[in-house]
Amino acid sequence: MKEMVFEWLICILCASVLMIIHEMVKTAIYLLQKRRMHQKAAFSHSMWAVYRYIDPIGLILAVVSNVPFSKPFMFRVRDKKTNLVMGISGFCILVAVFAFCICSLHFDLFGLDSILQQDPNCLWAKGVVLAGQYMAILSFGMFVANLFPVSVFDMGLIVAGTSAKKYLQIIKRDAVIKMLLIVVLLLNLIAQAGYRLLDVLV
């Protein structure tokens, strides 16, 4: 029971960090683009209010299905280029986190394997290894989930950045797209694919 609670805590911590990184990068791009265009940002909160990026439902899904969802700042972006760059950046940061975690685990960059061989009960070493595994699997899960063209997801931003007409269509079909995503989550398809990929790469 203690090990299960320990894993849940690590999972929740990793999901929170991933949500913050994912949304902070996109918010920074939004603010930089606004500054470049000499426009005022459409929200009053600081981008450093990191608790605003953490979605409670996303944390529950992270533990249950290893597919977290972050909470974006509710700003409206009318510039197509900004939408496009934000959407692509969201995907890129998830790929970067996944690649870093896989390299860390595969090449044992922090020398944790030798520590665990000497002391299998070393709690902090186990925690770091577990965190690396969860960051990899959660970033994969978030990447796949964001491929669904939900209006506020990365793919939705990319669609908004390429065609206003297509973006309007996915808004109209938002309920259907979300239902399809829920079915995929219930079948645990994303997590299964993620763990298989982790086994192959690590």
Secondary structure as UniProt FT lines:
FT   HELIX           2..36
FT   TURN            37..38
FT   TURN            47..48
FT   HELIX           50..53
FT   HELIX           56..65
FT   HELIX           80..107
FT   TURN            108..110
FT   HELIX           112..118
FT   TURN            120..121
FT   HELIX           123..146
FT   TURN            151..152
FT   HELIX           154..162
FT   HELIX           164..172
FT   HELIX           174..186
FT   TURN            187..188
FT   HELIX           189..201
//
